[in-house]
């Protein structure tokens, strides 16, 4: 699998996204033909948070956050970064440094089907995050970097 980066992806108008925000994820998924849910294993890092935005999606390799680095450059005001990997990954591919970069770009949150690190720091900075698991282990280095 080789990486593909779509630059300047089409995005919904923020006023339209904000209008949908009040309906909640279950209602919107039903309205879209029961699509768009990652499953019951995805849980919020913090309680009492609700966000809506345009998804910037990432498909990466297990243990490697290279494609997240690339996706950050495509994120902007009102987006939500959505990350999954080609096979299950428990590595902490996302943490405080990525959240800081995304927050500066106006990104509203992140949803990951991978491990997430720095959960207390994410709560402290008010960055909305959902993940399937909390992880302590950093991403693996690619073979060329070893």
N, C-alpha and C positions, 0 to 999 in steps of 0.2 A: 504494500500500500504506500503510495506516495502522497505527500501533503498537498492539499489544494486550498488556496486562500482566495476567497472572493472579496475583492476590494469594492468599497462603496456599495454594499448590498442595499437593495430597496428596503425602505422602512415605512411603517405606518406613521401617519401624522400623530403627534403627541396628544392633540385634543381628542382624537378618536380612541387612542389607547386609554387615556384618562377617563373617557366616558364608559369604557368597559370595565374599569377597575372595580367599581362597586358591586359587580355581580358575583365575584368569587370564582375560583378555579373550577369547581365542580359544575357550576352552571354553564360556564363558557365551554368546558370540554363537552358537555352534553349537546350544546348548541352547534358544536363543530363536528358532530357525528361520533362522539366518544373518542376523540383523538387528543394527543398532546400531553397525556399524563405519563410520568416516569414510573409511577407505581407507589404503593404504600410505604416503601422503605425510605423514601425521601422525607426528611424531617427538618424543621427549622432549627437553626442554631440558637435563635432567640425566640421568645414568645411575644405574641401581640403585634406582629409585623405583617403587613400586607402590602405588596407592590404589584404594579403592572408595568409592562414595557414591551418593547420590540425585542424579540430574541435574536441574539447573535450566537450562533451555534458552533460548537467545537467537537470534532471527533479526533481524539488523540490516541496515542499508544499507551498501554498500561505502564505506569511508573515514570512517564515522561511528560513534562508540562510544556514542551516546545511549542505546540500548537496553541496553547493558552497565551503564551507570549505574543504570538502572531495575531491572535484574535483581539487582544487588548488594543492594538493599533486600529482595529476596525470599529471599536465601540465608541459610542457617543452619548449625548444627552438623552435620557429616557430609556436606554437599553437595559436588557438583562442578559448576562452571559450564561449560556447553558452548555454544560460540558459532560461528555460521556467518552468512554474509551472502547476500543475494538473488542476487548474482553475485560472481565471484571478487574478492577484495580482498587486496592486498599491503601495505596500510597497517598500521602497528603499532598495532592497536586496544587492546592490553592491555600493561601493564607494571607496574613496581614499585608505583605508587600504588594501582592496583586490587588487586594482590596483598596489600598491607598491609591494605586495608579488608576483603578477604575472609578473610585469616588471622585478623583480630580477631573475625570472626563464626564461626570454627571451620570454614571451608570447607577441604576437603582438597586441592583442586587445580582446574585449569582445562584444558580441551581446546578448541582453537581451529582453525577452518578458515580462518584469516586470518593476518596478520602478528603477531608478538609482539616487544616491545621489552624492553630492560633484562635480557637473558638472564643476564648474570653476576650482577646483583643478585638475580634470582629464585633462582639457585643458592645464593648466599650466605645468603639468608634461609630456605632450605629449603622454598620453595613449589613444589609439584609442578606442572609445566606441560608440555603437549604442543601442538605447532603444526605447521602445514605449512611455515612459513617464518619466518626471522628478519627483522625489519624495522627500519630506522632512522627512517623517516618517521612522524611523528605522524599521528593521524587528521585528516581535513579538517574545516574549520569548515563548519557548515551555511550555505546561502546567506544566511539572515537575519542571521547573525553577521558577515558580511564587510563 
